[in-house]
Amino acid sequence: CKGGKPTIIVADSQDESAIDRMCSQTRVVLATAGPFTVYGTNVVASCAKHGTHYCDITGEAMWVKEMAGQYDAAAKQSKAIIVPFCGYDSAPSDLGAFFVVSHLKDKLGKKVGKVKCLVGPMEGAASGGTLQTIVTIISGVTTRPVETLRSMADPYYLLGPDEERGRDRLTVTALPSIDFRGGATTCLSPLGIANTQVVRRSAAGLGYGPEFSYDEVMSFGRSVFGPVIAACLSVLWMAVPLMAIPPFRWLVPKPGTGPSEKQRKNGFWVHRVWAAES
């Protein structure tokens, strides 16, 4: 970048030579175009080869695990740092858990037990890329059923073979419930599957302790309507797989589309994280 004006490089994500030329000209790639299963593989491969650092906003655990298996050795050799899950999937959850665990261990000298993230209230809308990512993940049930279902059901899916698994047996809490510590009616968080797996991966790598356990849910506070909203959303989440089936699939917005500028400016989210000692 000379004279304060950035250079624009156009590269098709499916053109390996074009991606190689792009990645070899920079030090860091910030990837924001999903679904990453479709658009991200060549970019990761090129960054690993050229020693270019990389981060993205994916929430696709199965794709990330495949990238680690295929390109970890190359990245270590070239000294490229590859960091996925750096967007709303899953930075707030990962950082929130890290802060409360650090406070409990370092400030209070306690052992960490249960940690829970309550998401809400919030306002905004999903982008076309996010919705297409959901469709891509669900579609994997028909093309790679065993691995796709494992990626959704295994709470420690992102851990390496030598890393110790923790206490959790479910990926997320699926049914509506009342969180007495958080003082809220809760239900399944649609992003919770990926977020909880990321947090557990950090827990293994950073040593949160053998008693560490994590869950993430949507929160509706103490509103009298909370139980009704939680029940309705739980039914809605069960219908999400219909997005992958025509004609519903044709109605899903395409990548590159999304909320209006006004919606983006007015959008917000609240994450509350509590932790209990073991």
Residue pairs with C-beta under 8 A, 6 or more apart in sequence:
1 7
9 21
9 22
9 25
11 18
11 19
11 21
11 22
12 18
12 19
13 19
13 33
13 39
13 40
13 42
13 43
14 42
15 42
16 42
16 45
16 46
19 42
19 43
19 46
20 46
20 49
20 50
22 29
22 46
23 29
23 43
23 46
23 47
23 49
23 50
23 52
24 46
24 50
24 52
26 52
27 52
27 53
28 52
28 53
28 54
28 55
29 43
29 47
29 52
29 53
29 54
29 55
30 55
30 56
31 40
31 43
31 54
31 55
31 56
31 57
31 58
32 56
32 57
32 87
33 39
33 40
33 129
33 255
34 40
34 57
34 58
34 60
34 129
34 130
34 132
34 133
34 255
35 60
35 129
35 132
35 133
35 136
35 255
36 56
36 58
36 60
36 63
36 84
36 133
37 60
37 62
37 63
37 133
37 136
38 136
39 255
40 56
40 58
40 63
40 67
41 63
41 67
43 54
44 54
44 67
44 71
44 82
45 70
45 71
45 74
46 52
47 53
47 54
47 75
47 80
47 82
48 54
48 71
48 74
48 75
48 78
48 80
48 82
49 74
49 78
50 78
50 80
51 78
51 79
51 80
52 80
53 80
53 81
53 82
53 83
54 80
54 81
54 82
54 83
55 82
55 83
55 84
55 86
56 83
56 84
56 85
56 86
56 87
57 85
57 86
57 87
57 88
57 89
58 64
58 84
58 85
58 87
58 89
58 133
59 85
59 87
59 89
59 90
59 130
59 133
59 191
59 194
59 195
60 133
60 136
60 137
60 194
61 151
61 157
61 158
61 193
61 194
61 197
61 198
62 137
62 140
62 147
62 148
62 151
62 157
64 84
64 85
64 158
65 151
65 157
65 158
67 82
67 84
68 82
71 82
74 80
75 81
75 82
85 91
85 94
85 194
85 198
88 191
88 269
89 191
89 194
89 195
89 198
90 191
90 194
90 195
90 198
90 199
92 269
92 271
93 117
93 195
93 196
93 198
93 199
93 216
93 271
94 195
94 198
94 199
94 202
96 117
96 271
96 273
97 115
97 117
97 199
97 202
97 203
97 208
97 214
97 273
97 275
98 202
98 206
99 273
100 115
100 273
100 274
100 275
101 112
101 115
101 203
101 208
101 212
101 275
103 275
104 110
104 112
104 275
104 277
105 111
105 112
105 208
105 209
108 277
110 277
110 278
111 209
111 211
111 277
111 278
112 208
112 209
112 211
112 212
112 275
112 277
112 278
113 211
113 212
113 213
113 275
113 276
113 277
113 278
114 213
114 214
114 215
114 275
114 276
115 199
115 212
115 213
115 214
115 215
115 273
115 274
115 275
115 276
116 179
116 181
116 182
116 214
116 215
116 216
116 217
116 273
116 274
116 275
117 195
117 214
117 215
117 216
117 217
117 271
117 272
117 273
118 179
118 182
118 184
118 186
118 217
118 218
118 219
118 271
118 272
118 273
118 274
119 189
119 191
119 192
119 216
119 217
119 218
119 219
119 269
119 270
119 271
120 218
120 219
120 220
120 221
120 269
120 270
121 219
121 221
121 269
121 270
122 267
122 268
122 269
122 270
123 266
123 267
123 268
123 269
124 259
124 263
124 264
124 266
124 267
124 268
124 269
125 258
125 259
125 263
125 267
126 258
126 259
127 253
127 255
127 257
127 258
127 259
128 252
128 253
128 254
128 255
128 256
128 257
128 258
129 255
129 256
129 258
130 258
131 243
131 252
131 253
132 252
132 253
132 254
132 255
134 240
134 243
135 243
135 244
135 249
135 252
137 148
137 151
137 152
138 240
138 241
138 243
138 244
139 244
140 147
140 148
141 148
141 149
141 241
141 244
150 157
151 157
152 171
152 193
153 171
154 171
154 197
155 166
155 168
155 169
155 170
155 171
155 196
155 197
155 200
156 163
156 165
156 166
156 168
156 197
156 200
156 204
157 197
158 197
158 198
158 200
158 201
159 165
159 200
159 201
159 204
163 204
163 205
164 204
164 210
165 204
166 200
166 203
166 204
166 210
166 212
166 213
167 210
167 211
167 212
167 213
168 196
168 200
168 213
168 214
168 215
171 192
171 193
171 196
171 197
172 188
172 189
172 192
172 193
172 196
172 215
172 216
172 217
173 186
173 188
173 215
173 217
174 188
174 234
175 187
175 188
175 234
176 185
176 186
176 187
176 227
176 230
176 231
176 234
177 185
177 186
177 187
177 217
178 184
178 185
178 186
179 185
179 186
179 217
179 219
181 274
181 276
182 219
182 272
182 274
183 221
183 222
184 219
184 220
184 221
184 222
184 226
185 219
185 220
185 221
185 222
185 223
185 226
185 227
185 229
185 230
186 217
186 218
186 219
186 220
186 230
187 217
187 218
187 220
187 230
187 231
187 233
187 234
187 237
188 217
188 218
188 233
188 234
188 237
189 195
189 216
189 217
189 218
190 218
190 237
190 240
191 216
192 215
192 216
192 217
195 216
196 214
196 215
196 216
199 214
199 216
200 214
202 208
203 212
203 214
209 278
211 278
218 230
218 233
219 272
220 226
220 229
220 230
223 229
242 248
243 249
243 252
259 267
